[in-house]
Amino acid sequence: MRGVLIADMVGLVTACWSRMNYDRSPQSELGTDGNITPGKISAAVITFFGVAMVMIGIALIFFGVLAAGFICLLPGIALIIFMGSSLSGMHDVSWNSTNVSGPSRLFGPSLGRSRTTIRWDEIVSTGKTTTSYWFIQSRDGRRIYWSYLYPGYGRFVDSLLLNRPQMMLPEDLR
């Protein structure tokens, strides 16, 4: 029963955050050009929490509490790796009148370091991953990913529909 309640609460928070970020202003937008980026404040808080966990883990290991030290250290490292890169421009999605550029690979539950550019006329489909990232896909299989954690992502969706009006979107992206 508790598990269902927690899952419902997480779903509600995610839906509210997604709706809020959909309508927010993107990082930049000039005419048909724009740029969206993962929320820097949330990425910084989570990265800071990861650094704190690593420091606590190292201190615990130093004082001989190995099990507790590794329990703190390993998740802390994972948080730094997965969220730290969102503090740079590496995961930004940018678009103009001819193409879209953005992160092109997933790395575990997050985005990887690879980027690609896809012309609007090359986009043939959209979709959603099991880790809740939306994507556009080109004829040759290249993808660009983004999520509800990108403030202003609705502006990118509007540009996608403007440039590819026949595109079918995932149900939760409309």
N, C-alpha and C positions, 0 to 999 in steps of 0.2 A: 504494500500500500504506500509506504513512504517513498519507494523508488518511483512509482507512478507520479506522485505529487511533485517530487523533485524534477522529474523529466518534464512535467507540465509547466513548472515554474521556469525552467531553463528555456523551454520553447516560447513561453510568453515574453521573457526578457529579450530573446533573440528576435522575435517578431517586432517588438517595440523599437529596439535598437535599429533594426533594418529599416523600418518605416521612417524613423527619424533621419537616418543617414541618406535615405533615398532623396529626400527633399532639400537637404542642406546644400549650400553652395560648394561646388568643387574647388580644388586648390586654385585652378585658373581656368578661365573660359573667355575666349575672344572670338565672337562670331561662331564659326563652325569648328574652331579649334578648342581643345580643352585638355585638362589633366586632372586625374583623380589619384589620390594616394591613400594608403592605409592610415587610419587615425593615429597620429603621432603621440598623442597623450596616452592612449591605452597601450600602445607599443612600448612607450618609455616606462610606464608603471610596471608592466609585466616584465620587461627587461631588468629594471631595477630590482624587482622581487627575485628574479633569477640570480642576479649578482649577490643579493643578500643571502639567498639559500646556499650559494657556492661558498661564501665566506663563513657562514655558520658550519657548513659541512667540513671545511678545512680545519676550522677550530676544533670541532668534535673529533676529527681524526687525529689532530695533534695531541689532544688530551686523552687519546686511547679509546674513545667511544666509536669504534670503527663502524658498526652496523648503522647507528644513527647518523654518523657522518656521511656514509655513502647514500643513505636514504635522502639526505638533504642535497648532497653534491650532484648526483646524477640528474634529478629533475631540474635543478638549477641550471646546469649546463644546457639541458634541452630547451628550457625557456629562453636562454640567451641566444642559442643558435636559431630557434624558430622565430623569435620576435625581434631580435636585435637588427636583423637585416631590413625590417620594415621601417627602421629609423632613417635609412638612406633613401635615395630615389630609385633603388633597384626594383621595387615592386610597383612603381607608378604605372598607370595606364594613361597614355597620351594619344590624342587623335587630332587630325586636321581634315581638310577636304578630300584628301586622297587615301589616307591610310590610318591604321591603328597600331601602336607599339605598346608592348607590355610584357609581363612575366609569362614565360612559355612552358614552364615545367613545375610539377609539384615535387616537393621534397618532404616525404612523410605527410603530416597533417598541415603543412604550410607550403609556401611558394619557394621555389628554388632560385638559383642565380641566373638561369638562362632567360634570355629575352628574344623576342622576334617582332617583326613588322609584317602586317597583313594589309593588303589593299582592300578597300571596301568591297570592290567587285569580286574579290576572291573568297569572301565569307559565304559559306554554304550552310552552316548550321550553328545552333547554340545549344547549350546543355548545362548540366549541373553535376558536380562530382559528389561522391559519398561524404566528403569532408566539407560540403556546403560552399564550394567555389563555383561560380558561374563561369562559362567560357564561350568564346566564339571560336569557330573552327574553319580553316581554309580547305580548299579542294585537296591539297596535298597532305592534310592531317595536322598542320601546325595549329596550335591553340594559344590564346591569350586568356589569362585568368584574372578574376577580381571577385570580391565578396561584399557582403553587407557592411563590412568594417571600413569601407571606403566612403567617407562623407561626400555626398554629391553624385553617387553612382547613377542616380536617376537621370542626370544630364547626359551621361554616356549612353544609357539605354535610349534616351530620346534621340541622340545622334545616330545610334544604330538603326532605329526605326525610320529615321529620316533618310539615311543612306541605303538601307535595305528594307523597304516597307513590307515586303512579302515574308520577312523572317518570322519564324515561329519561335516564341520565347518560352522558357520554362515557366510553369504556372506561377511560381512565387516571385517572378521578375517583372510581371506586368503591373 
